[in-house]
Amino acid sequence: RFESDQIMKRVIAAMSGGIDSSVAAYLLKRQGAHVTGVFMRNWDERDETGVCRASQDFMDVQRVCERLAIPCLQVDFVKEYWNDVFSTFLDQYKSGHTPNPDVLCNLKIKFTAFYNHVMTSLKATAIATGHYAQLHRNSTGGMSHDPFHGYLGYVAIQVVKLLQSVDTFKDQSYFLCQVPQVALQNTLFPIGHLTKPLVRELACEAGLEFLTHKKKV
C-alpha cells in the first residue's frame, strides 16, 4: 500500500487528462482509496485552430473518471494562474531573469490555491498528482501548526523529504522544489516509483488505452 488508511480516506487526484495523472488515480483506486478526480482549469485561450485545449482535456478527464468509476469535478484557477504565474513570469523575464513557469505553477496553484481549496471545501485527507517524484516520511517532536486548525501542541511532526523518481529521465522533483512542507505532508505521488513504460502498461490494464495515443502539448 502507498500510505496509511487515514490519508487514503478521501484523496483528491489532480487530473490533467493525460496518462500520468490518470494512472495515478487508477493506482489509488486499486489500493482501496476513496478517490475523486478534479480537473484544474488554469487557461482559457484557444489554439490556432479555435479549439480550447482545456475543454478537450476536461472531456478526457471525464472519460477516465467514468472508466474508473470515480467522481469527477472541475475547479477554475484561471485568474490565479494569470496573476500569480503568468504575470509574474513576464515581470521576471522583463527584469532579465529566467523564471520557470512550472515551478511557479506548482508553488502558487497546485500546492497552494488548489491544495487549500480541496483540503477545506472538499474535506480531503490528501491530494495526489501524476508527478514523477517520490516522498520519504519520518517524524520528529515539535510544536505542530495546522493552517486549518491552529496550533496543536507538542506532537510528533511528520517531516517529508522530496526525492528523485525511479525514472530519472522523467524525474520532476526539480519542478516541485518550492512546494511547501505542509502540502507535501498531505500529498501522494503514486507513479514516482514507476518508469514511463510501466505507466503505459498500467493504462492499458485499466482500460485507458486511448491515453497512450494522446500527444502531450
C-alpha angles and dihedrals in degrees: 000000000000100000146346122301090250096061091043095057096095115004120181110208113206101220127192100179091257131117098255099056091040093054089046089057091045093053092050092049090049089052090056100257120148098242132190119186115222125188118206114214104205101155134037102184119125121227126241091279093053094253119137105224092198091060092049092048091050090052088055090049090052090050092050093047091050090052092048092043094233130131117267127211138171128214128190121227098155093121094046092048092051094047101037103031115018098037091044090050091053094046093050092045090053088052091058098260127125105224122186111230092200091058090048092048093051091048100042105027117020099035100030115025096027094038093051091046097053095041092054108026098032096033092229122182090202144352125228131200137182095245120139098237139101136223131215117201129199135153137240134172123262149106108310122212122187113191089216098045106024127230113352098188132241107339142140103287119206113230116199125201121201112228137186117265123250089248099067092185092059096035113141101178091114091061089053095049095111099044109128118252092237090059094046089054089065100035132102128200101193097180098043091103093051137081122233094252089055090049089055090050091051091050089058091046089054093050093252098122092137089070092062089066096046114110116227110234 
